[in-house]
Amino acid sequence: MGDYVQYFNNLVASINDIPNKLMSVVSVIHAPIQHLTNTLIVTNILLGLLVLTSIANVYMLWRNGKKRY
């Protein structure tokens, strides 16, 4: 009977350790994810500028082609 009680106590102690271990993993992962988020924001801004430049280029080509004919 004592073995079962010890096993149960060890099981409860292991379950109680899960939040502490999870917090340590989350704190380690948070910084790289934040860096990736900032990089993604910059990438989206640059992509938006590229799209705007492409639209302006197509419009200018269309307008110049229309003037020739």
Secondary structure, DSSP 4 states (H G I P E B T S, - for coil): -HHHHHHHHHHHHHHHHHHHHHHHHHHHHHHHHHHHHHHHHHHHHHHHHHHHHHHHHHHHHHHHHHHH-
